[in-house]
Amino acid sequence: MAPTARSVNLRLALLLVIAMQPTSCGPRPSGSNADPGGSAGAPGGVSGDLASLCDEYWQGYLRAHPAFATSIGDRRYDARLEEVTPE
């Protein structure tokens, strides 16, 4: 069964919420377990990779759904809109 537009939008919203979460709510304690990955705040780190993945997904979604993109004010894909003039 194909996902509905609503379920796709909900998944996208969840990804965006996760991507927008701050990497830290306060100062990190010093010590070896302060940042196990060593890249939480670094560009291209784990949060940077997630943000990049979310942005890539979002841009692809807008490209694949130009009517939705236009409905939220993104006019870049207007040329891809279906022709709806009566015949």
C-alpha positions as CSV (number, residue, x, y, z in Angstrom):
1,M,0.0,0.0,0.0
2,A,1.4,3.4,-1.0
3,P,1.9,6.0,1.7
4,T,-0.7,8.8,1.7
5,A,0.3,12.4,1.3
6,R,-0.5,12.9,5.0
7,S,1.7,10.1,6.2
8,V,4.6,11.4,4.1
9,N,4.1,14.9,5.4
10,L,4.0,13.6,9.0
11,R,7.2,11.7,8.5
12,L,8.8,14.8,6.9
13,A,7.7,17.0,9.8
14,L,9.2,14.5,12.3
15,L,12.5,14.5,10.4
16,L,12.6,18.3,10.4
17,V,11.8,18.5,14.1
18,I,14.6,16.0,14.9
19,A,17.0,17.9,12.6
20,M,16.2,21.2,14.3
21,Q,16.9,20.0,17.8
22,P,19.9,21.6,19.4
23,T,22.9,19.4,19.9
24,S,23.2,20.5,23.5
25,C,20.9,22.0,26.1
26,G,23.8,23.3,28.2
27,P,27.5,23.0,28.7
28,R,28.9,19.5,28.4
29,P,30.7,18.0,31.3
30,S,34.4,17.5,30.8
31,G,35.6,13.9,30.5
32,S,35.9,11.1,28.1
33,N,32.2,10.5,27.7
34,A,31.3,14.2,27.1
35,D,31.1,13.7,23.3
36,P,31.6,10.1,22.4
37,G,31.4,10.7,18.6
38,G,33.6,13.7,18.8
39,S,31.6,15.6,16.2
40,A,28.3,16.8,17.8
41,G,29.0,20.5,17.2
42,A,31.4,20.2,14.2
43,P,30.2,21.0,10.7
44,G,29.6,17.8,8.9
45,G,29.3,16.0,12.3
46,V,26.4,13.8,13.2
47,S,23.9,16.7,13.5
48,G,25.3,18.3,10.4
49,D,24.9,15.0,8.5
50,L,21.3,14.7,9.7
51,A,20.5,18.3,8.7
52,S,22.0,17.6,5.3
53,L,20.0,14.5,4.9
54,C,16.8,16.3,5.9
55,D,17.5,19.1,3.5
56,E,18.2,16.7,0.7
57,Y,14.9,14.9,1.4
58,W,13.0,18.1,1.6
59,Q,14.4,19.5,-1.7
60,G,13.6,16.2,-3.4
61,Y,10.1,16.2,-2.0
62,L,9.5,19.7,-3.3
63,R,10.9,18.8,-6.7
64,A,8.6,15.7,-6.9
65,H,5.6,17.6,-5.6
66,P,5.6,21.0,-7.3
67,A,2.0,21.8,-6.4
68,F,2.9,21.4,-2.7
69,A,6.0,23.5,-3.2
70,T,3.9,26.3,-4.7
71,S,1.3,26.0,-2.0
72,I,3.9,26.8,0.6
73,G,5.3,29.7,-1.4
74,D,8.3,28.0,-3.1
75,R,8.0,29.1,-6.8
76,R,11.1,27.3,-8.1
77,Y,9.1,24.4,-9.5
78,D,6.2,26.2,-11.1
79,A,7.4,25.1,-14.5
80,R,6.8,21.5,-13.4
81,L,3.1,22.1,-12.5
82,E,0.5,20.1,-14.4
83,E,-1.5,21.9,-17.0
84,V,-5.0,22.4,-15.6
85,T,-6.7,24.4,-18.4
86,P,-10.0,23.0,-19.7
87,E,-9.8,21.5,-23.1
